[in-house]
Structures are given as C-alpha cells and as structure tokens.
Amino acid sequence: MSDAIKVEAAYGAEQIQVLEGLEPVRKRPGMYIGTTGPRGLHHLVYEVVDNSVDEALAGHCDAIVVTLHADGSASVTDNGRGIPTDIHPRTGRSALETVLTVLHAGGKFGSGGYKVSGGLHGVGISVVNALSEWVEVTVHRQGQVHRQRFERGLPIGTLVSEDAPDAGTGTAVRFRPDLEIFSGGIEFDYHTLSARLRELAYLNGGVRIVFRDERAAASNAAGEAHEEVYHYEGGIKEYVAYMNAEKDPLHAEIIYVNATKDGVQVEAALQWCVDAYSDSILGFANNIRTVDGGTHIEGLKTVLTRTLNTFAKKRGKRKDADTNLAGENIREGLTAVLSVKVPEPEFEGQTKTKLGNTEVRGIVDTTVGEALGEYLEFNPQVIDLILEKAIQAFNAAEAARRARELVRRKSVLESSTLPGKLADCSSRDPSESEIYIVEGDSAGGSAKQGRDRRFQAILPLRGKILNIEKTDDAKIYKNTEIQALITALGLGIKGEDFEEKNLRYHRIVIMTDADVDGAHIRTLLLTFFYRYQKALVEGGYIYIACPPLYKVERGKNHNYCYNENELKKVLSGFGEKANYNIQRFKGLGEMMPKQLWETTMDPETRMMKRVEIEDALEADRIFTILMGDKVAPRREFIETHSAELDFAQLDI
C-alpha cells in the first residue's frame, strides 16, 4: 500500500472530533476570550458585569457590586430581575442551568428580553463557566432564593430553591478562574478592573457600581477591604470633565446632546480645551468601546465639520468663503465622548471594535447637528472661541505643511532618506528587522558593536527630543531629532501617510539608561509615538528594552540582576561569608558591547516589554498630567506614586 493510500485510509469518521456542551471553549479558549493571558482573564469579569449592565440598560437594575475575594475568586452582584429559573421548554433544564451551560443561550436574541445589549453573542456567562474551576450562582426572584454550583462547566447537582420573601430580586455570580486554562496566573489587577468599571458608571449615569478588593484586607492593619464607589448622575458629561481635569477648557460648559431617532439613542458630550493640539474622541456602542471607530464616529466628525464651517461663514470668520476649515482644524483641542445605543448593532470583527451600522452615521449626523446648532445659536461667545481656535489651527497647519515639504523633499531619493547617524541593518524584511533608539553616542557605540548587523539597526539621539505635548506641528517637523525618527522609521506625515507596509522595522525598541534621565527620555519618546502616530502603539510595534541594573561576580561565575529584588535573591543564596563583587550599571555606555548583547539585545536571552494601551482614557490623562503645562497636577501625581516606582525599571 502506498503512503498516500495509508494516509487516506487513516483519515475516517473516527478522526472527526465532536465537542459537546462547553468542550469547545475549554479546547480553544482563545476563540472566545482572545487570549488566556491577563487580558482574557479580566475579560471573564467584564462578561459577567456586562450582564448586570444590560439589566440596567433595560431599566431593571441600578446597583452593581464587584468583589475580588481573598481566595482568588471574583463575584458580581446586581439588583436586577434575576436570571429566570423555571424549566426551559427546549432543554428540559432550568433556564439558569441552560444559560450557564449552553453556548448562544440567553435573553438577547429575541425582542423580549433586552431592547439594547452589549453582550450579543450569548456566550458570555457560559464561557466564564467553562473557563472557571468553579462557579456559584445565587438568584433572588419571585420570593425565592435559588442556588447552583458548577465545576469546569458542568453542573454539580440540581438547582436548590427555598423561600425568601423579603430578599428582593437580583443575581450574584461568583467564580474562580481555572489555572488549567490561565496557566500564567489568576490574580486580577485592581487598576485594570477599576478603569473599566469607572467607564461603565460614566456611560450609564445613575447606576451605582461598588468595587471591593477583599485581598487588601490581609495586608491592611485594620483588616478592612479596599472599596471604591463609581456613581455619576451626570453620566458622560462627568466623563469629559474627568478627562479634562488637568487641561484648560476653552468654554466652561460641556456641550451635551441626548436624543433618540429611529430607536437609536445618541448621547454626546463635547468640550474644547486651550492647551491641546490633538483631539480625544472616545466612541461607544452599547457600552462597548469602539477603538477602531465606526459609523457613529464618522457621523460625529462629519456634522462637526459642516456645522462649524456654516457658523464660520455666517459670523464672517472666513475671509475666503471658498476655503473651509478642515475637520482636524475644527477638532483640535476637542475632548468628546459619543455613546450610541443600537437595538441591532453590527460590529466589524470578532473583537467588536468597530461599529458597522450604516444607518447610525446619518442618525448621529442629524441628532447632533440639530442640538449643536441650537446650542451655538444661543451661545455666540462659545462658537467664537471655538472658531478662533480652529482658525489658529488652520494657520498652524499651513505652516506645518510648508515644514512637511522639507521632510517630503528629503524622502524623494532613497539615498537621502535615512539620517547619517543611523546604523542600519542589512535585512530589508521589516518583519524580522528591529531598531534600537538609544541615548547619545556612548550607548550608541556599544550598541553598534554588540548588535547583530543582519537584523538590528541602531539610531542614537542626541539629548532629549521635543516634548510634543506642548508643541505644534510646525516645530515638530523642524526638529532635527524628530526628523531623524520620522525618516528612519518610515513613518511619513502625522495622521496622513502611515501604512504598515512603509514601516521599515516591526520592532521599535526604546533603550535608555536605567536612571531618572533615561526614564524621562523614554517618556518623551512614548509621548511622541502616542501623540504623533498612535497606530504604532496600537499595532504592538513599540518595545522597551530592559537592561540589567547589576552584575554580581563570584569567582568565575556571574549573574545579571534586573531589579533590586533579583539582587537580593542572588545575594541571599551566597551565605554570610561569601566573597562577591557587585557592579552597578549607571548607563548603557558603561557596558561592554558583549555584555549589552548578552543581557539586552540577544533574542535568546533578553527581556523586553511591549507597550500596549489597555485604557485609552487613562493613557491620555496620564500623558496630559506628566507632559502638559500644569505643574501642580504633575507634582501631585509624582508625590502620590513615587513610592510605587522603581525609576530604574519602570513597568510601562
């Protein structure tokens, strides 16, 4: 029998796997929660919280309590209607057990359960059940309390019910993620969860969300859990106020729109700021942050451009009536939150990051246009201030355009594209190429000698680059160091020319000294990438190199230590009378090229951190605090967080 026939014969019906119940979730968890790393772990909490928020959207819930327990479990409790517990006609089991154990089972597919919902796939709580070591559900409903336990997706026993006439209504879900699935650990990060819960409270004005961390009680002298309450009657107006707390508003009152058309609710809050050169627009559809935009954002941008150009001509602000202000001129300095509630949302992609409903574009355009036009008619001083800033932005853009031509002219011939101080790699395949941005010629010299020339490029920068948080485009394009960055990386012009295919390196590594100055330079570079070309950060192209702080030598052996804890651990293993020598690396230039390669640049042994944006709002706010004009908020931030920071190894 030939090999081909053997293979064909071996592939029969018995090789076809049939995964039943929640087996497919445990088999391929990444398909349902994206990753089994920290992001997927926290997604479990979001899935359960979203169910409670959907009850709030339906008008049946106004209080949610999220608790992190000392045993590693998390619980979400609400005062909604409670998951139904009667027998489901198709499954023959209780509706509660059906929802917990059957994929695509829920109250969000027909028109009766929920008019608007964020969790539309119906896999939320069943996926949590599948990926948890255990789940305990308690339901208060119709004068009774119902309880059931599940382990790794399977029901343990049946639903147990007893009378509780005074218990009210609601659902409590407590679960412990399964270490068999989340092998990297199941410890929830408080700040990650608090950011999302705060966001949900802003988006659902009036809903009270309590976040408790009982893990803190063990280290708390009073034995008390840490607790925060998120409750914002002002909703997204308070959200914009929070985002602009460290900025100077152009107008005191936040412009607010709340209207419903064709069953779609549109809520928007807008405020322009004096001291900002870019816009910050957050879009949400059914409480889901649409990081890739969508038709609702397109509608908002369109109506802003049209409305403000109409007012500019009406109020005689444009000498040349044929020249309109561009959308980016009008949006400069704008902070906006746009939240739409759509009965039948169409999200593009599995991750629900872009809204696709074409009808929403026109609905946002119409509703915001009417409300904004009416507000500005009655507040002429506000429209004059906004138009004045937009015209300044237009004039600055013209100056920047002339400065950009210099960059473009330099890029016409490839031979003149790259800055002279760049030590390029020989590879022309961006996917395998990486560039190290280093501080000064000394570190650059060590890096150039230590690197693998085949795929590693080195770009030394002299001194600290411009803080672009305080700078307009015209100055950016005239700056020598920033010109070198733009041309070396193949970035093109801000917001216009960036395409992944033009990026010359797919790993852009910031490698600075392990001291305060190095941390400052690193922050300036991160500010540049975040404000100038955010797509680089969002695409996962930016990395932080982690050089060691110490070299510990004992006899012929040596250890590199990357932080104080590692140093203590190494020294504790030597014993009291051991002879050893500790070398503290104050700068990369102090390291021999071979040392730099072994510890920081060799793909086999190095440690690097990829820069990711978990929370765009918080990232925007922190950049404003640290890099903006106001000194007081920066001092307060540093004083508050200085005890947490190891400036030698900032966890970016």
Order of alpha helices (4+ residues) and beta strands (2+ residues): alpha-alpha-alpha-alpha-beta-beta-alpha-alpha-beta-beta-beta-beta-alpha-beta-beta-alpha-beta-beta-beta-beta-alpha-alpha-beta-beta-beta-alpha-alpha-beta-alpha-beta-alpha-alpha-beta-alpha-alpha-beta-beta-beta-alpha-beta-alpha-beta-alpha-alpha
